[in-house]
Amino acid sequence: MSTSTLSRVQARFPSAVAVAVGLAAGFGVAQGTGVRALGGVVFAAGGLAAGWLWYRRRGAAVAAALAAGYVAAFVGAHVLALGVGWPSWLAVGVVTVVAAAVSWVVADRPSS
């Protein structure tokens, strides 16, 4: 991949997509395969991709805060499903929408 292609990806690819894929697809892979570690790999890959975009767009402090929110969403899905009793996919869906929306607002939304 050339530098110009990498620059276009950084500028155009929404980190919110990486967040949504990491959370929802990570859960789906773990659920579908029965291998939680495989879902964890997808979760980690989504977080690393989003983190890289956050860092490049908004700097280390914002990237760290959004990364903490990403992990908090993962934990929150478990709390909602296991602690509150929500269906698993509902819990994952809710935290995914919230985390992706926060990522979009903070790191992806075009400047006015």
PyRosetta script that sets phi, psi and omega in degrees:
from pyrosetta import init, pose_from_sequence

init()
pose = pose_from_sequence("MSTSTLSRVQARFPSAVAVAVGLAAGFGVAQGTGVRALGGVVFAAGGLAAGWLWYRRRGAAVAAALAAGYVAAFVGAHVLALGVGWPSWLAVGVVTVVAAAVSWVVADRPSS")
pose.set_psi(1, 129.4)
pose.set_omega(1, -179.4)
pose.set_phi(2, -77.1)
pose.set_psi(2, 164.7)
pose.set_omega(2, 179.9)
pose.set_phi(3, -61.7)
pose.set_psi(3, -39.1)
pose.set_omega(3, -179.6)
pose.set_phi(4, -66.9)
pose.set_psi(4, -36.5)
pose.set_omega(4, 176.8)
pose.set_phi(5, -65.7)
pose.set_psi(5, -42.5)
pose.set_omega(5, 178.7)
pose.set_phi(6, -62.8)
pose.set_psi(6, -39.1)
pose.set_omega(6, 178.2)
pose.set_phi(7, -64.7)
pose.set_psi(7, -39.2)
pose.set_omega(7, 178.3)
pose.set_phi(8, -66.2)
pose.set_psi(8, -38.8)
pose.set_omega(8, 178.1)
pose.set_phi(9, -63.2)
pose.set_psi(9, -44.8)
pose.set_omega(9, 179.6)
pose.set_phi(10, -60.5)
pose.set_psi(10, -38.1)
pose.set_omega(10, -176.0)
pose.set_phi(11, -79.4)
pose.set_psi(11, -30.8)
pose.set_omega(11, -170.3)
pose.set_phi(12, -107.6)
pose.set_psi(12, -31.5)
pose.set_omega(12, -173.7)
pose.set_phi(13, -76.6)
pose.set_psi(13, 121.8)
pose.set_omega(13, -178.7)
pose.set_phi(14, -74.6)
pose.set_psi(14, 130.4)
pose.set_omega(14, 176.9)
pose.set_phi(15, -63.9)
pose.set_psi(15, -24.5)
pose.set_omega(15, 178.5)
pose.set_phi(16, -60.4)
pose.set_psi(16, -31.4)
pose.set_omega(16, 177.7)
pose.set_phi(17, -67.8)
pose.set_psi(17, -43.4)
pose.set_omega(17, 178.1)
pose.set_phi(18, -62.2)
pose.set_psi(18, -38.9)
pose.set_omega(18, 177.6)
pose.set_phi(19, -63.0)
pose.set_psi(19, -48.1)
pose.set_omega(19, -178.6)
pose.set_phi(20, -63.3)
pose.set_psi(20, -42.3)
pose.set_omega(20, 178.8)
pose.set_phi(21, -65.3)
pose.set_psi(21, -44.8)
pose.set_omega(21, -179.2)
pose.set_phi(22, -59.5)
pose.set_psi(22, -44.1)
pose.set_omega(22, -177.8)
pose.set_phi(23, -77.8)
pose.set_psi(23, -56.1)
pose.set_omega(23, -174.3)
pose.set_phi(24, -72.5)
pose.set_psi(24, -47.9)
pose.set_omega(24, -179.8)
pose.set_phi(25, -69.3)
pose.set_psi(25, -34.4)
pose.set_omega(25, 176.3)
pose.set_phi(26, -59.5)
pose.set_psi(26, -45.1)
pose.set_omega(26, 177.2)
pose.set_phi(27, -65.3)
pose.set_psi(27, -44.2)
pose.set_omega(27, -179.3)
pose.set_phi(28, -61.0)
pose.set_psi(28, -41.4)
pose.set_omega(28, 178.4)
pose.set_phi(29, -65.5)
pose.set_psi(29, -44.7)
pose.set_omega(29, 178.9)
pose.set_phi(30, -62.1)
pose.set_psi(30, -43.1)
pose.set_omega(30, -179.6)
pose.set_phi(31, -67.9)
pose.set_psi(31, -44.5)
pose.set_omega(31, -175.3)
pose.set_phi(32, -71.2)
pose.set_psi(32, -37.6)
pose.set_omega(32, -177.8)
pose.set_phi(33, -92.6)
pose.set_psi(33, -20.9)
pose.set_omega(33, -174.4)
pose.set_phi(34, 78.5)
pose.set_psi(34, 6.4)
pose.set_omega(34, -179.7)
pose.set_phi(35, -110.6)
pose.set_psi(35, 100.1)
pose.set_omega(35, -176.5)
pose.set_phi(36, -62.7)
pose.set_psi(36, -34.0)
pose.set_omega(36, -179.8)
pose.set_phi(37, -63.6)
pose.set_psi(37, -34.7)
pose.set_omega(37, 178.3)
pose.set_phi(38, -66.9)
pose.set_psi(38, -40.6)
pose.set_omega(38, 173.8)
pose.set_phi(39, -63.1)
pose.set_psi(39, -35.5)
pose.set_omega(39, 176.7)
pose.set_phi(40, -64.7)
pose.set_psi(40, -35.1)
pose.set_omega(40, 177.0)
pose.set_phi(41, -64.9)
pose.set_psi(41, -42.7)
pose.set_omega(41, 178.3)
pose.set_phi(42, -65.1)
pose.set_psi(42, -42.8)
pose.set_omega(42, 177.2)
pose.set_phi(43, -59.0)
pose.set_psi(43, -46.7)
pose.set_omega(43, -179.8)
pose.set_phi(44, -65.2)
pose.set_psi(44, -41.5)
pose.set_omega(44, 179.7)
pose.set_phi(45, -63.1)
pose.set_psi(45, -42.8)
pose.set_omega(45, 176.9)
pose.set_phi(46, -62.3)
pose.set_psi(46, -41.6)
pose.set_omega(46, 178.6)
pose.set_phi(47, -66.3)
pose.set_psi(47, -40.8)
pose.set_omega(47, 178.2)
pose.set_phi(48, -65.8)
pose.set_psi(48, -42.2)
pose.set_omega(48, 178.4)
pose.set_phi(49, -62.8)
pose.set_psi(49, -46.9)
pose.set_omega(49, 179.3)
pose.set_phi(50, -64.5)
pose.set_psi(50, -43.2)
pose.set_omega(50, -179.9)
pose.set_phi(51, -60.0)
pose.set_psi(51, -40.6)
pose.set_omega(51, 178.1)
pose.set_phi(52, -63.2)
pose.set_psi(52, -43.8)
pose.set_omega(52, 178.3)
pose.set_phi(53, -65.5)
pose.set_psi(53, -42.4)
pose.set_omega(53, 178.8)
pose.set_phi(54, -60.2)
pose.set_psi(54, -45.4)
pose.set_omega(54, -179.1)
pose.set_phi(55, -62.3)
pose.set_psi(55, -45.2)
pose.set_omega(55, -178.5)
pose.set_phi(56, -66.8)
pose.set_psi(56, -33.1)
pose.set_omega(56, -175.9)
pose.set_phi(57, -89.4)
pose.set_psi(57, -38.1)
pose.set_omega(57, -170.7)
pose.set_phi(58, -127.2)
pose.set_psi(58, -4.7)
pose.set_omega(58, 176.8)
pose.set_phi(59, 97.0)
pose.set_psi(59, 174.7)
pose.set_omega(59, -172.6)
pose.set_phi(60, -67.1)
pose.set_psi(60, -41.5)
pose.set_omega(60, -176.8)
pose.set_phi(61, -64.3)
pose.set_psi(61, -45.5)
pose.set_omega(61, 179.3)
pose.set_phi(62, -67.1)
pose.set_psi(62, -40.8)
pose.set_omega(62, 178.7)
pose.set_phi(63, -60.7)
pose.set_psi(63, -41.7)
pose.set_omega(63, 179.0)
pose.set_phi(64, -65.0)
pose.set_psi(64, -41.3)
pose.set_omega(64, 179.2)
pose.set_phi(65, -65.2)
pose.set_psi(65, -44.0)
pose.set_omega(65, 179.4)
pose.set_phi(66, -67.9)
pose.set_psi(66, -35.0)
pose.set_omega(66, 177.0)
pose.set_phi(67, -64.5)
pose.set_psi(67, -40.1)
pose.set_omega(67, 176.6)
pose.set_phi(68, -62.6)
pose.set_psi(68, -39.8)
pose.set_omega(68, 176.7)
pose.set_phi(69, -65.0)
pose.set_psi(69, -37.1)
pose.set_omega(69, 178.0)
pose.set_phi(70, -62.2)
pose.set_psi(70, -46.5)
pose.set_omega(70, 178.7)
pose.set_phi(71, -67.8)
pose.set_psi(71, -37.7)
pose.set_omega(71, 177.3)
pose.set_phi(72, -62.9)
pose.set_psi(72, -34.9)
pose.set_omega(72, 177.1)
pose.set_phi(73, -64.8)
pose.set_psi(73, -42.3)
pose.set_omega(73, 176.6)
pose.set_phi(74, -58.6)
pose.set_psi(74, -48.4)
pose.set_omega(74, 178.8)
pose.set_phi(75, -64.8)
pose.set_psi(75, -41.3)
pose.set_omega(75, -179.7)
pose.set_phi(76, -61.3)
pose.set_psi(76, -36.2)
pose.set_omega(76, 177.1)
pose.set_phi(77, -62.8)
pose.set_psi(77, -40.0)
pose.set_omega(77, 178.3)
pose.set_phi(78, -67.1)
pose.set_psi(78, -40.2)
pose.set_omega(78, 179.1)
pose.set_phi(79, -63.9)
pose.set_psi(79, -45.2)
pose.set_omega(79, 180.0)
pose.set_phi(80, -64.6)
pose.set_psi(80, -40.4)
pose.set_omega(80, -177.1)
pose.set_phi(81, -77.3)
pose.set_psi(81, -49.2)
pose.set_omega(81, -174.3)
pose.set_phi(82, -87.6)
pose.set_psi(82, -38.6)
pose.set_omega(82, -176.7)
pose.set_phi(83, -84.5)
pose.set_psi(83, -44.1)
pose.set_omega(83, -176.7)
pose.set_phi(84, -90.4)
pose.set_psi(84, -27.7)
pose.set_omega(84, 178.2)
pose.set_phi(85, 96.9)
pose.set_psi(85, 14.2)
pose.set_omega(85, 176.7)
pose.set_phi(86, -67.5)
pose.set_psi(86, 152.2)
pose.set_omega(86, 171.4)
pose.set_phi(87, -60.0)
pose.set_psi(87, 143.9)
pose.set_omega(87, -173.8)
pose.set_phi(88, -55.6)
pose.set_psi(88, -48.3)
pose.set_omega(88, -177.6)
pose.set_phi(89, -65.9)
pose.set_psi(89, -32.9)
pose.set_omega(89, 176.5)
pose.set_phi(90, -64.9)
pose.set_psi(90, -45.9)
pose.set_omega(90, 179.3)
pose.set_phi(91, -60.9)
pose.set_psi(91, -46.7)
pose.set_omega(91, 179.6)
pose.set_phi(92, -64.8)
pose.set_psi(92, -41.3)
pose.set_omega(92, 179.6)
pose.set_phi(93, -62.0)
pose.set_psi(93, -44.0)
pose.set_omega(93, -178.9)
pose.set_phi(94, -64.6)
pose.set_psi(94, -49.0)
pose.set_omega(94, -178.3)
pose.set_phi(95, -68.0)
pose.set_psi(95, -31.2)
pose.set_omega(95, 178.1)
pose.set_phi(96, -65.7)
pose.set_psi(96, -46.1)
pose.set_omega(96, 179.0)
pose.set_phi(97, -61.9)
pose.set_psi(97, -44.5)
pose.set_omega(97, -179.1)
pose.set_phi(98, -64.4)
pose.set_psi(98, -48.7)
pose.set_omega(98, -178.1)
pose.set_phi(99, -64.2)
pose.set_psi(99, -41.2)
pose.set_omega(99, 179.0)
pose.set_phi(100, -66.9)
pose.set_psi(100, -38.3)
pose.set_omega(100, 178.6)
pose.set_phi(101, -64.9)
pose.set_psi(101, -43.4)
pose.set_omega(101, 177.7)
pose.set_phi(102, -62.0)
pose.set_psi(102, -43.9)
pose.set_omega(102, 178.8)
pose.set_phi(103, -60.5)
pose.set_psi(103, -42.8)
pose.set_omega(103, -179.5)
pose.set_phi(104, -64.3)
pose.set_psi(104, -46.8)
pose.set_omega(104, -177.7)
pose.set_phi(105, -63.1)
pose.set_psi(105, -42.7)
pose.set_omega(105, -175.0)
pose.set_phi(106, -81.0)
pose.set_psi(106, -39.7)
pose.set_omega(106, -169.8)
pose.set_phi(107, -117.5)
pose.set_psi(107, -21.1)
pose.set_omega(107, -171.9)
pose.set_phi(108, -108.5)
pose.set_psi(108, -28.0)
pose.set_omega(108, -174.1)
pose.set_phi(109, -60.3)
pose.set_psi(109, 132.2)
pose.set_omega(109, 178.7)
pose.set_phi(110, -61.2)
pose.set_psi(110, 143.0)
pose.set_omega(110, 177.9)
pose.set_phi(111, -69.4)
pose.set_psi(111, 145.4)
pose.set_omega(111, -179.8)
pose.set_phi(112, -78.0)
pose.dump_pdb("model.pdb")
